[in-house]
Amino acid sequence: MKATQNNDTLVLHTGNEIDGQFGALSIPIYQVSTFLQDAQGNTKGYEYSRAGNPTRNALEKAFAAIEHGARASAFGSGLAAIAAVFMLHDSGDHVVVSNVVYGGTYRLLTQVLNRMGIAATFVDTTDLGAIEAAIKPNTKAVFVETPTNPLMEVADLRAIAALCKKKNLKMIVDNTFMSPYWQNPLLLGADIVVHSATKYLGGHSDVVAGLVVTATEELGEQVHFMQKAMGGILGPQDCWLLMRGIKTLSVRMEKHEQNARALAEWLCTLPEIKKVYYPGLQSHPQHEIAKKQARGFGGMISFELADAALADSFLNRLQIITLAISLGGVESLICCPAKTTHASIPVEVLNRLGISDRLVRFSVGIENVEDLKEDILQALQAE
Ligand SMILES: Cc1ncc(COP(=O)(O)O)c(C=O)c1O
């Protein structure tokens, strides 16, 4: 294929090359655990599906291309991908992590990896000084989630990359909320990007998966080793589903964002809403940084209800917007992070960060935007 850097084209024509045998336009699902060896050690490129599988390879190749990295590895969930990346570290190492992160990442660091001797300090990664102050002699990496889940804070990826370079640290970015359609952290200086592919990449709320992409082949080999050694691979059926989802990423992301922009501005006008968190709003504290490092603002909005007592009834009354955790599917999903996705973070930490029971996280779907507004209004105003 003619060389292109354009994701809309890359996503359709990389890794998914037409099947050599029958010309199938969709990569076959190699539902197989092991592969014939003509003679001892003489394989046709694959020997056992934990180490490598053609369907998984196709997905990994396509994804490395759209994140503009050297190599990708697919895992059985976003958390398996994140765990594999942290397992690149040794006992005695230290990492600096965004203080507002997905609850599962926090739980992994504070209840599992700490027992393996990998320590984490959580800081406000929108504050470069705070990151620098947290760096210790044994610090090996900075892990940034941006925009953060659920407060939608935006960290300055170029500035953090420069700091990491100066201090000889790996920079790891959780790019789940933006997807490679809007943001490519590797092009801004990051070393490793992780995704919960369960979200926008799958896009249809029907697969749980994770992806890691590295800037260099060498780091990619280390992640691939972890994939093989710890075994948290993505199965061939799910790889195929993910590839099918990724093919329509560009059209879905455009529509998610179009709806989210319209809704964020409209929500700001409602007296029942106290505060709206969306990087696309001019009033967002890091709006200018978001504009400089990403091509769009995505489809995630958080907002606080003015009356905390109404939060549960508001969520229960919604009829089109579905009360469910997860995000990034074509259908609108809403949840209260303090009670669900972030419940594994201690209440005092949540309170300090501003993640209260009145804060709701809204994954804006691709429905008709007027229907979404109507649904919110009836849920806010019902007696
Ligand atoms: C930003 C972010 N990272 C990682 C994860 C974990 O992904 P998974 O649920 O696929 O394990 C999630 C899940 O919600 C997430 O929102």
The ligand as a Tripos MOL2 file, in Angstrom:
@<TRIPOS>MOLECULE
LIG
   16    16     1     0     0
SMALL
NO_CHARGES

@<TRIPOS>ATOM
      1 C1         -8.8420    4.9220   31.4650 C.3       1 LIG1
      2 C2         -8.9670    3.4360   31.6990 C.ar      1 LIG1
      3 N1         -7.8650    2.6800   31.6830 N.ar      1 LIG1
      4 C3         -7.9280    1.3490   31.8840 C.ar      1 LIG1
      5 C4         -9.1240    0.7090   32.1560 C.ar      1 LIG1
      6 C5         -9.1490   -0.7790   32.3930 C.3       1 LIG1
      7 O1         -9.5810   -1.4430   31.2340 O.3       1 LIG1
      8 P1        -10.3400   -2.8580   31.2220 P.3       1 LIG1
      9 O2        -11.6620   -2.6510   31.8940 O.co2     1 LIG1
     10 O3        -10.4500   -3.1710   29.7610 O.co2     1 LIG1
     11 O4         -9.4930   -3.8190   31.9560 O.co2     1 LIG1
     12 C6        -10.3050    1.4590   32.1540 C.ar      1 LIG1
     13 C7        -11.5890    0.7990   32.4210 C.2       1 LIG1
     14 O5        -12.6030    1.4450   32.6140 O.2       1 LIG1
     15 C8        -10.2130    2.8590   31.9290 C.ar      1 LIG1
     16 O6        -11.3140    3.6400   31.9490 O.3       1 LIG1
@<TRIPOS>BOND
     1     1     2 1
     2     2     3 ar
     3     2    15 ar
     4     3     4 ar
     5     4     5 ar
     6     5     6 1
     7     5    12 ar
     8     6     7 1
     9     7     8 1
    10     8     9 2
    11     8    10 1
    12     8    11 1
    13    12    13 1
    14    12    15 ar
    15    13    14 2
    16    15    16 1
@<TRIPOS>SUBSTRUCTURE
     1 LIG1         1 GROUP 0 **** ****
